[in-house]
Amino acid sequence: MLSKRTIIGLIVGSIIIGIGIVSLVQHIGTITVNESYVVAVGDSTLYVIPAPIDTQQSMKITGDSFDVKLESPADGLHLPETSYKDEKVLEWVHLDDGESKIHVQNTGSKELVITGTLIRSSDPIWFTYDLMVIISGVVIIGFSMGFTLRKPKGF
């Protein structure tokens, strides 16, 4: 017969393993990021977007005046540093696996608003995090199973 602590350990460990597996499935493939960012007067921002081949990217920059430089992998969209006023809509497709780099500098007298939908590759570090969560659940189950064999002193 299983003790109360063993049953609790099995339930908690199973829940933790389940969370790890669900998270692992969610981190497979691409991630869609809906960006909404404000750049203060005189500040700049840099976006580095790692994405697989054939992913559609779009970004809208609205402000008084600003400079934009964009580099996309392979023969994608490439913009040298260019000044714009009011609004600029950028839409491009990754023609190869790689990173798009977008540098935006606010040169106007008002805040700059950047909105967009960016599709990026999942970061490989998430696989490690999810694996650690699953392993933690297995360890909890292992320790709780020890309570069925014998009760250690103090418990």
VOLO-569333 format. One line per 5 residues: number of its first residue (from 1); their letters; for each residue x, y, z of C-alpha. Coordinates in Angstrom, 2 decimals, padded with zeros to 5 digits. Each point is the difference from the previous one (the first is absolute). Example, Ala and Ser with C-alpha at 12.3 -4.5 7.8 and 13.67 -1.06 7.14 Angstrom:
1 = as = 012.30/-004.50/007.80  001.37/003.44/-000.66
This chain:
1 = mlskr = 000.00/000.00/000.00  001.19/003.50/-000.80  000.46/002.52/002.77  -001.57/003.46/-000.03  003.35/001.66/-000.78
6 = tiigl = 000.58/-002.35/-002.93  -003.39/000.77/-001.51  000.55/003.75/000.43  003.46/-000.33/-001.59  -001.40/-001.96/-002.93
11 = ivgsi = -002.70/002.60/-000.62  002.36/002.98/000.30  002.69/-001.68/-002.13  -002.53/-000.93/-002.68  -001.32/003.57/-000.13
16 = iigig = 003.54/001.37/-000.36  000.81/-002.50/-002.76  -003.26/000.95/-001.76  000.87/003.71/000.16  003.45/-000.74/-001.43
21 = ivslv = -001.41/-002.05/-002.88  -002.62/002.64/-000.88  002.66/002.71/000.06  002.32/-002.12/-002.15  -002.73/-000.44/-002.63
26 = qhigt = -000.73/003.76/000.01  003.66/000.85/-000.62  000.26/-002.16/-003.13  -000.06/001.99/-003.24  -000.39/003.74/-000.41
31 = itvne = -001.29/002.61/002.42  -002.16/002.96/-001.07  000.83/003.20/001.88  -002.37/002.99/-000.14  002.28/002.93/000.68
36 = syvva = -001.04/003.37/001.42  002.92/002.15/001.11  000.58/003.71/000.63  003.39/001.62/-000.63  000.68/003.25/001.88
41 = vgdst = 001.34/003.12/-001.72  003.66/-000.48/-000.96  000.08/-003.70/000.93  000.50/-002.96/-002.28  -000.93/-003.67/000.01
46 = lyvip = 001.34/-003.10/-001.70  -002.09/-003.03/-000.97  001.68/-003.30/-000.84  -002.58/-002.45/-001.35  001.18/-003.58/-000.58
51 = apidt = -002.47/-001.69/-002.33  -000.22/-003.02/-002.29  -000.35/000.15/-003.76  -003.24/001.41/-001.55  -001.27/001.80/003.11
56 = qqsmk = -001.94/003.23/-000.58  001.02/002.97/002.16  -001.72/003.38/000.32  000.76/003.12/002.00  -001.54/003.47/000.09
61 = itgds = 001.99/002.94/001.36  -001.84/003.24/000.76  001.55/003.23/001.22  001.20/003.50/-000.81  003.25/-001.03/-001.72
66 = fdvkl = 002.25/-003.04/000.34  002.84/-001.95/-001.59  -000.39/-003.67/-000.90  002.58/-002.54/-001.07  -001.13/-003.55/-000.85
71 = espad = 001.96/-003.09/-001.04  -001.77/-003.24/-000.86  001.70/-003.35/-000.79  000.84/-000.98/-003.58  -001.69/002.21/-002.63
76 = glhlp = -002.76/001.22/002.31  -000.77/003.62/000.77  003.08/002.18/000.57  -000.33/003.69/000.86  003.08/002.12/000.59
81 = etsyk = -000.35/002.54/002.80  -002.74/002.27/-001.35  -001.98/002.85/001.58  -003.80/-000.08/000.01  -002.77/002.32/001.17
86 = dekvl = -003.43/-000.82/001.44  -000.37/-003.72/-000.81  001.84/-002.92/-001.57  -001.41/-003.49/-000.53  002.55/-002.78/-000.44
91 = ewvhl = -001.08/-003.37/-001.37  002.45/-002.70/-001.02  000.43/-003.75/-000.25  002.98/-001.97/001.25  001.38/-001.61/-003.15
96 = ddges = 002.47/-002.03/002.05  000.44/-001.14/003.59  001.67/002.75/001.99  -000.42/003.26/001.86  -001.53/003.27/-001.07
101 = kihvq = 001.53/003.03/001.68  -001.96/003.22/000.31  001.51/003.11/001.55  -002.42/002.89/000.66  001.21/003.42/001.20
106 = ntgsk = -002.51/002.65/001.11  001.16/003.34/-001.43  -003.29/001.87/000.46  -001.51/002.10/002.78  -002.68/-002.57/000.95
111 = elvit = 000.01/-003.60/001.17  000.27/-002.72/-002.62  -002.52/-002.86/-000.02  001.04/-003.37/-001.44  -002.68/-002.64/-000.59
116 = gtlir = 000.23/-003.20/-001.94  -000.46/-003.70/-000.32  003.27/-001.90/000.07  000.37/-003.73/-000.46  003.14/-001.39/001.55
121 = ssdpi = 001.68/-003.31/000.63  -000.29/-001.53/003.42  003.07/000.48/002.17  001.81/-003.33/000.61  000.49/000.84/003.67
126 = wftyd = -003.73/-000.60/000.58  000.51/-003.68/-000.86  002.50/-000.21/002.86  -002.34/001.77/002.43  -002.89/-002.28/-000.91
131 = lmvii = 002.20/-003.07/000.37  001.09/001.17/003.46  -003.63/000.36/001.08  -000.77/-003.54/-001.19  003.07/-001.36/001.81
136 = sgvvi = -001.09/001.82/003.19  -003.36/-001.78/-000.15  001.72/-003.35/-000.42  002.28/000.70/002.99  -003.00/000.94/002.17
141 = igfsm = -001.74/-003.24/-000.96  003.19/-001.93/000.74  000.39/001.51/003.46  -003.67/-000.55/000.82  000.22/-003.66/-001.03
146 = gftlr = 002.72/-000.41/002.62  -002.63/000.60/002.67  -001.82/-003.22/-000.94  003.06/-002.17/000.54  000.86/001.20/003.47
151 = kpkgf = -000.64/003.05/002.11  003.23/001.88/000.71  000.59/001.21/003.56  -001.56/003.35/000.68  -002.94/-000.41/-002.41
